[in-house]
Amino acid sequence: SVALAAEISRIGNEGTVVIRIDPAALSWEQKKDVRESAIDVVIAQSQPDGKYFTIKETTVNLTADPERYKQMLEDGLTLSSNFTAVPAAYRLHVVVSDVASQAVGSLIIPIK
């Protein structure tokens, strides 16, 4: 699985989610003097009635030279995304999938 953690900050309906991913859980391909990887990221909100609203759905291509990769191993890989909370939204869902291995990590964060 992909190890991850997240936290949100929110003022009114506007918020930011910061996701920290363990880069050691990802599949990296060595190409000359850099490593490359790719992750799919989905962030969504849900309401108590079961409706979901996607905030972001994207593939992130990662490239790291040896120094950057070492730093990521120490500090984690950090991504952030802004969102506007929909009425009655009470959970934020974060799903990260390693494109190469299809390993997945997910979180559900209360937002009310």
N, C-alpha and C positions, 0 to 999 in steps of 0.2 A: 504494500500500500504506500501511498504518498503521505508522509507526515507533514501536517500543516497546522498552523494556529492563525487566529484572526482576532482583530478587535475593531470596534466601530467607535466613531465619535459622531455625535449628532447634535445639531442645533435646529429645533423645529422639525420641519420635514426634510431638511437637507442633511446629508451625512457622508461620511467617508469610511470605507472599509479598507483596512490594511491587512494583507495576507502575508504570512511568513511561511515559506516552504523549505523543507530540508532538501538541499540539492543532491545529497548523497542518495536519496530515494529515486532520483531521476536517471534515465538512460542517457548517457553522454557519448558522443562519437568524437574521437580525436581526429582532427583534420589539421595537418601541419602543426602550427604552434597554438591552435585554439581548440576548445571543446565546443560542441554544438549539441543542443537538445531542443525539444519543443513540448509545450504543454497546452492542453485545452483547458480553458477556464470558463465556468458558468457561475454567474451570481444572479440570484433571483430572490424575490420577496414572496411571502405567502400570507394569506388571510385565514382566519378561523374557518371560513366556509370551504376551504380547499383550493381557492383560486390562486394561481401563480402568475407572477409578473417578472419577466426576465429583465434584468438590469444590463447585463453584459454577457455575451457569448462570443469568445474569441480564441484564436490560437496564438500563443506567444512563442516566437522563435528566440532561443537563447544562444548567446555566444560569449565565451569567457576565455581570456588568456590565462596563463598559469597563475598570475598574481590575483586576478579577479576571482578565479575559481577557488583559490585558497581562502580568500576573504569571504566568499559565499559559504564555504564549509564552516567557517568560524561563526559567522553572523546570521546565516540563512539568506535565502533569496526573498526579497520583499517586493510585492506588487501592491498597488493601491487603486481604488476606483471610487468615484463619487456617485452618489445616488440620491434620488428624491423618493422619500417614502410615500407609497400610495395609501389612500385612506384605509384604515383598518388593518394595515400590514402589521404583523406581530413577530414575524421571523424572517431572518435573512439566511439564505442557503448559499453555501460556497462549495463548489465541486471543482477539483483539479485532477486532470488525468494526464499521465505521461503518454505522449503520442506513440512512442516506440514500443513500450511494454504494455500499455493499456492499464497500468496500475492506477488506482484511484484513491483519492483522499477527499473527505467531505466533512463539513461542519454545519450545524444549525445554530444560529445566534439569535437570542430573543432581542427584539428591538422596541418592545413596549414595556 
